[in-house]
Amino acid sequence: METTMKSDNDLSGNCGDIYRLAEELKMQERKIMDFSTPSNPLGVSKKIKTELRKHLKYLHTYPDPEAERLKKRLAQYYDIAAETILCGSGSTELIHLLARVLKPGRVLIPAPTFPEYERACYISCSPKFMYYRLREENNFDIDPDEFIKTMEENLPIGERQDLNLSFTRQSPSCDMVFLCNPNNPTGRLLKRDDIKKIADTAKKLGYYLVVDEAFIDFCPDDSVIKDVADNPYLIVLRSMSSFYALSGLRLGYGVFPPQLGESLKRSKEPWTVNSLAQRAAVMALKDKVFRKETFRSMQDEKKYLEKNFRKIGMEFLPSAANFYLVKIDNAEVCQQLRKKGILLCDCSHFRGLDSTYRRIAVKSHRENAILIRELTKIFSYRG
């Protein structure tokens, strides 16, 4: 299997870099239409804005390093134990923390998927990387049985016979497995039963399975967040960035097996979750109206985009999340959009993809209509 590591520049990509584009075009940042980063087009909810304004006067105090109020709210919301939850400055902090603490010797990652898994492990311990290649002809879907077979085949025979199935592991050849569900950048979803089957195999083999559910709020019935309680090798990460439009406040959390959670807490830097982020997250979980409006808006706008992608003749993958993986063979198309302040995500920094693939986020109807109008012009001209 391939074990080479891309450079940091290859892994970072240009997604979300509205600042460089605004500078390049001599344009105000707020006028950039950023289709490169998937964030709720409704923006921050009114209830969160009101809550933040009330607490601005308390910024002179340090935030709660344990984020106890937020953890209690999360525990209540998901019906899980508060002591299994750890909050961080986005789920990215927790990805790096996991790699730093566990120092896996072998890591299995689908390709393509979120590059930060590979980067975090490479920085912390330079493990042997193994890749489960997702195939375009299969819509970049993961076949659960095939994935499980890949996990099993990468455990040496001798260790397979003597494997200690308790929490204290032997040294299997693949210490850690990452799954993003729905996957980034494909938007493809593995159903809950399939993830549970993979998690059961990880438990049997003694692999840590990290399920990144950064976009699962768009399909909450397929979360495995409650299953961590019954599996000492299952880790679930969540983010408040995409569904709740809180990217700028950097708030993520994870649910961990108790023994691992304690090790992570001891190694985690203090005060990485600021007080406004904690307040915003608590309010977000209470806001049922915002969630309902998000589902309605997302359904309408995804229908609009898919209808027009087909009309234009642009290839795209059906997606369970708030973004699409599309194929645009001509780089000039994206350059023309950039000149108009429209930013798409170049997916060449995702292992297994090249610059013909772009990720397009679902935005407001006004922004989506502008994108479709400009794409229609460009594709019509190309004829």
Secondary structure, 3 states (H helix, E strand, C coil): CCCCCCCHHHHHCCCCCHHHHHHHHCCCHHHCEECCCCCCCCCCCHHHHHHHHHHHHHCCCCCCCCCHHHHHHHHHHHCCCHHHEEEECHHHHHHHHHHHHHCCCEEEEEECCCCHHHHHHHHHHCCEEEEEECCHHHCCCCCHHHHHHHHHHCCCHHHHHHCCCCCCCCCCCCCEEEEECCCCCCCCCCCHHHHHHHHHHHHHHCCEEEEECCCHHHCHHHCCHHHHHHCCCEEEEEECCCCCCCHHHCCEEEECCHHHHHHHHHHCCCCCCCHHHHHHHHHHHHCHHHHHHHHHHHHHHHHHHHHHHHHHCCEECCCCCCEEEEECCCHHHHHHHHHCCEECEEHHHCCCCCCCEEEEECCCHHHHHHHHHHHHHHHHHHC
